[in-house]
Amino acid sequence: MAVPAVARLHDRAPFGFAGGVVMATLGLRYLLVGVEAGATERYAAPVVLWCIALGWWATTATSTSRRVLVAVVAAVSMQGFFGDPQREAVVTLGIALLVFVPQVPLPRFAAHGVRLVSAASFWIYVTHWQVYPPLEDSGHPWAALVASVLVGLAASAGYTRLRLVRPRVRWADVGAVVSQQLSRNCTAKRESGVVSQQV
């Protein structure tokens, strides 16, 4: 989208453009691994780009017929990917719900918890590899799920706290400081009678 011509093409037909990206990335997946991705292959970026593109495509589906098309493509493309029909059915159902049910009313007491888990979803995903497998292998899948969520929430809270303690350096701020310093140097040279064209 940083290329103006590409952004204009997208703006003319967002649904078609995103759908084209889905087809291209699905083609890449099938070219690289076929229908079923292996245990580590399914986490490699070129193999899962279609999932990201599918989410993007879903956001551009503004009519019922387009939502149906996205859901059908999701269902077809999910088949065989994990090599586990139950897991594929759960993911397909989740995508269909996201496409057809954009808002879910929640009671106030539940909204805060859902918001926390949602905000920590990246950290839950990143850390669960260290938490889930040992507990699942020992016969405790529900404990594995709960522990994965709790560890991810803790990681998210730790990262948030770290960001508050050590704010990110913004290049705009660095540029402003450098510009002020150069301006002071030029003023000082002018006042001392030194004429310079260099900044």
C-alpha positions as CSV (number, residue, x, y, z in Angstrom):
1,M,0.0,0.0,0.0
2,A,3.0,2.3,0.3
3,V,3.2,2.3,-3.5
4,P,0.7,4.8,-4.7
5,A,-0.3,2.9,-7.8
6,V,-1.0,-0.2,-5.7
7,A,-3.0,1.8,-3.2
8,R,-5.1,3.3,-6.0
9,L,-5.7,-0.2,-7.4
10,H,-6.8,-1.4,-4.0
11,D,-9.0,1.6,-3.4
12,R,-10.9,1.0,-6.7
13,A,-11.8,-2.5,-5.7
14,P,-10.8,-3.5,-2.1
15,F,-12.8,-6.8,-2.2
16,G,-11.3,-7.9,-5.5
17,F,-7.8,-6.8,-4.6
18,A,-7.8,-8.6,-1.3
19,G,-9.4,-11.6,-2.9
20,G,-6.6,-11.7,-5.4
21,V,-4.0,-11.6,-2.6
22,V,-5.8,-14.5,-1.0
23,M,-5.7,-16.6,-4.2
24,A,-2.0,-15.7,-4.7
25,T,-1.0,-16.7,-1.2
26,L,-3.1,-19.8,-1.3
27,G,-1.3,-20.7,-4.5
28,L,2.0,-20.2,-2.8
29,R,0.9,-22.5,0.1
30,Y,-0.2,-25.3,-2.3
31,L,3.0,-24.9,-4.3
32,L,5.2,-25.1,-1.2
33,V,3.5,-27.8,0.9
34,G,0.4,-29.1,-1.0
35,V,-2.9,-29.5,0.9
36,E,-1.5,-30.5,4.3
37,A,1.2,-28.5,6.0
38,G,3.7,-30.3,8.3
39,A,4.0,-29.7,12.0
40,T,6.6,-26.9,11.5
41,E,5.6,-25.9,8.0
42,R,2.2,-24.6,9.1
43,Y,4.0,-21.9,11.1
44,A,6.3,-20.7,8.4
45,A,5.4,-17.2,7.0
46,P,5.1,-18.2,3.3
47,V,2.7,-21.1,4.2
48,V,0.4,-19.1,6.4
49,L,0.3,-15.8,4.6
50,W,-3.1,-16.9,3.2
51,C,-4.6,-16.8,6.7
52,I,-3.6,-13.1,7.1
53,A,-4.8,-12.3,3.6
54,L,-8.1,-14.1,4.4
55,G,-8.6,-11.9,7.5
56,W,-8.0,-8.8,5.4
57,W,-10.4,-10.1,2.7
58,A,-13.1,-10.7,5.3
59,T,-12.9,-7.0,6.4
60,T,-13.7,-5.9,2.9
61,A,-16.8,-8.2,2.5
62,T,-19.6,-5.7,2.9
63,S,-22.5,-7.7,1.5
64,T,-24.0,-11.1,2.3
65,S,-22.9,-12.7,-1.0
66,R,-19.3,-11.5,-0.4
67,R,-19.4,-12.8,3.2
68,V,-20.6,-16.2,1.9
69,L,-17.8,-16.3,-0.7
70,V,-15.2,-15.6,2.0
71,A,-16.7,-18.2,4.3
72,V,-16.7,-20.8,1.5
73,V,-13.1,-20.1,0.5
74,A,-12.1,-20.3,4.2
75,A,-13.9,-23.6,4.6
76,V,-12.4,-25.1,1.4
77,S,-8.8,-23.8,2.0
78,M,-8.8,-25.0,5.6
79,Q,-9.6,-28.6,4.7
80,G,-6.5,-30.7,5.3
81,F,-4.3,-27.8,6.4
82,F,-3.8,-29.1,9.9
83,G,-4.3,-32.7,9.2
84,D,-6.8,-32.7,12.0
85,P,-10.5,-32.5,10.9
86,Q,-11.7,-31.4,14.4
87,R,-9.2,-28.5,14.5
88,E,-10.0,-27.5,11.0
89,A,-13.8,-27.4,11.8
90,V,-13.2,-25.2,14.8
91,V,-11.1,-22.7,12.8
92,T,-13.6,-22.7,10.0
93,L,-16.5,-22.1,12.4
94,G,-14.5,-19.3,14.0
95,I,-13.9,-17.6,10.7
96,A,-17.5,-17.9,9.7
97,L,-18.6,-16.3,13.0
98,L,-16.1,-13.5,12.5
99,V,-17.5,-12.9,9.0
100,F,-21.2,-13.1,9.8
101,V,-21.3,-11.9,13.4
102,P,-19.3,-8.6,13.6
103,Q,-20.5,-7.7,17.1
104,V,-21.3,-9.8,20.1
105,P,-23.0,-8.1,23.1
106,L,-21.5,-9.1,26.4
107,P,-22.5,-8.4,30.0
108,R,-20.3,-5.7,31.6
109,F,-18.5,-8.2,33.9
110,A,-17.4,-10.3,31.0
111,A,-16.3,-7.5,28.7
112,H,-13.3,-6.6,30.7
113,G,-12.0,-10.2,30.7
114,V,-12.6,-10.6,27.0
115,R,-10.8,-7.3,26.3
116,L,-7.8,-8.4,28.4
117,V,-7.5,-11.7,26.6
118,S,-8.0,-10.0,23.2
119,A,-5.2,-7.5,23.9
120,A,-2.9,-10.3,25.1
121,S,-3.7,-12.6,22.2
122,F,-0.3,-12.0,20.5
123,W,1.6,-12.8,23.7
124,I,-0.6,-15.9,24.4
125,Y,0.3,-17.1,20.9
126,V,4.0,-16.5,21.3
127,T,4.4,-18.0,24.7
128,H,2.0,-21.0,24.5
129,W,4.6,-23.1,22.8
130,Q,6.5,-23.3,26.0
131,V,3.4,-23.9,28.2
132,Y,0.9,-26.0,26.3
133,P,2.8,-29.1,24.9
134,P,4.1,-30.4,28.3
135,L,0.7,-30.1,30.0
136,E,-1.2,-31.6,27.0
137,D,1.3,-34.5,26.7
138,S,0.8,-35.3,30.4
139,G,-3.0,-35.6,29.8
140,H,-4.1,-32.2,31.0
141,P,-5.4,-30.3,27.9
142,W,-7.7,-27.9,29.8
143,A,-4.9,-27.1,32.3
144,A,-2.7,-26.5,29.3
145,L,-5.2,-24.1,27.8
146,V,-5.7,-22.1,31.1
147,A,-2.0,-22.0,31.8
148,S,-1.2,-20.8,28.2
149,V,-3.7,-17.9,28.6
150,L,-2.4,-17.0,32.1
151,V,1.2,-17.0,30.9
152,G,0.3,-14.9,27.9
153,L,-1.6,-12.4,30.0
154,A,1.5,-12.1,32.3
155,A,3.8,-11.6,29.3
156,S,1.5,-8.9,27.9
157,A,1.3,-7.1,31.3
158,G,5.1,-7.3,31.6
159,Y,5.6,-5.9,28.1
160,T,3.2,-3.1,28.8
161,R,4.9,-2.2,32.0
162,L,8.3,-2.2,30.3
163,R,7.0,0.1,27.6
164,L,5.8,2.6,30.3
165,V,9.2,2.5,32.0
166,R,11.2,2.8,28.9
167,P,9.3,4.7,26.2
168,R,10.2,4.0,22.6
169,V,12.5,6.5,20.8
170,R,10.5,8.3,18.2
171,W,12.5,9.4,15.2
172,A,10.4,12.5,14.9
173,D,11.6,13.5,18.4
174,V,15.2,12.8,17.5
175,G,14.8,14.9,14.4
176,A,13.4,17.8,16.4
177,V,16.3,17.6,18.9
178,V,18.9,17.5,16.1
179,S,17.2,20.4,14.4
180,Q,17.2,22.5,17.6
181,Q,20.8,21.8,18.2
182,L,21.8,22.8,14.6
183,S,19.8,26.0,14.9
184,R,21.5,26.8,18.2
185,N,24.9,26.2,16.6
186,C,24.1,28.4,13.6
187,T,22.9,31.2,15.9
188,A,26.0,30.9,18.1
189,K,28.3,31.1,15.0
190,R,26.4,34.1,13.7
191,E,26.7,35.9,17.0
192,S,30.4,35.2,17.2
193,G,31.0,36.7,13.7
194,V,31.6,33.4,12.0
195,V,29.8,33.1,8.7
196,S,29.2,29.5,7.5
197,Q,27.0,28.0,4.8
198,Q,27.2,24.5,6.3
199,V,24.5,23.2,8.4
